Amino acid sequence: MISVLIVDDNEETRRSIRKTLQFDKGVIVVGEAINGEDGIQKAADARPDVVVMDIEMPILDGIQACEVLGKKYSDMAVILSTMEPTIGKLQQCLAAGAKEVLIKPYDGNELLAAIRRVYDRTPHPEEKQVRKAPAEIIAVYSSKGGSGVSLIATNLALAYAVRKQGKTLLLDYDVHYGSDALILQMPPKRTLAEWAQEEVKDENVFREYVMTHRSGLDFLAAPFSPEQGDLIDAEEARNILKLANSLYDHVVIDVPGKMTEVSLVALEQSTKILLVLSTDILAVNNTRKAINILRELRFLGKVQVVLNRANVGRIGIQVQEIEEALEVKVSYLVPSDGRLAVSSVNTGQPFVLQQPRADISQAILAMTQSPQTARVSRKERLFAPVLRGGVMKQGSMETR
């Protein structure tokens, strides 16, 4: 991914450039500056691959700033822009070290093409060549309320964090009724609603909104009230995930059950969808409808079904019957442990931390690894979930 710093004294121009770049998945804006002096400081902090900078600016103009950046950073390409393309000015730009000069007004395609050209022509040190792999983005979703999505999402994110499998972020995208902050007992000072109203939305500002749990898990909270949830639209949800993808190894999203534009973005951008249901007939019916929608959206290939409260015995529908109804295999079984689950919420001690050896905790920890589903005997399918939580593997339940 190519990181870009925007330097221009005109706020509308900066906003326009940012909006153009946000639609390209291969480019990320890491900051904005209002003049050459500010640009030099922001470049030192963010170390972008490319700086897109205007020439005519107060305090320190673009040509002077370009010269400073060229002397300091051999791996940072500068694109200058001007409304007065005289021969003398173009010569000054090239002499200062600019890789390209764009004549205003230019369109988005011109800008993106120039960014890619100068990036490809600029040598990069070995440490910058080793770029972070794309994040694993896990959307935890259920088409029926009360299936335990938030509890699973928070504990799954914590499981990644405590297993030290890279940096992990929990995103509460239930923007109207999010409860992850309550489950973690981390009252936020700022939420997605305040983020949506920020003028500058770069990595530095993003980090100001992220809270860090004592486990090392990073967390971005849903708005305080339902009406604030309307501030987050599809574009906002997509841009947040784009930033998160560049900063984290794992992103766990608590997805609302209603098919909103935010839900659809989360499902679209995810690399894995954990589709959660319980063993009652209403949950199975709703999940079957959800699977049909996910199939139409071509998302079914990344769906893994999670059967929550799987050890209810004869009270609920059995695993094999659920699989037959859904026409999809169940990947993970999470046993019911109402006492521990309620205690973990009321005390702010998530169960994967409070009792990591409990069956329910082991089942969540198993989700941090790939599922190995297999056909086993009906007896094993019916009673193994009662004995221990985990993932089906070669005819038995594997615990970790």
Buried (B, 14 or more C-beta within 10 A) or exposed (E): BBBBBBBBBEEEBBBBBBEBBBEBEEBBBBBBBBBBBBBBEBBEEBBBBBBBBBBBBEEBBBBBBBBBBBEEBEEBBBBBBBEEBEEEBBEBBBEBBBBBBBEEEEEBEBBBEBBBBBBEEBEBEEEEEEEEEEBBBBBBBBBBEEBBBBBBBBBBBBBBBBBEBBBBBBBBBBBBBBBBBBBBEBEBEBBBBBBBEEEBBBBEBBEEBBBEBEBEBBBBBBBBEEEBBEBBBBBBBBBBBBBBBBBBBBBBBBBBBEBBBBBBBBBBBBBBBBBBBBBBEEBBBBBBEBBEBBBEEEBBEBBBBBBBBBBBEEEBBBBBEBBEBBEBBBBBBBBBBEEBBEBBBEEEBBBBBBBBEBBBBBBBBBBBEEBEBEEBEEEBBBEBBBEBBBBBBEEEBBBE
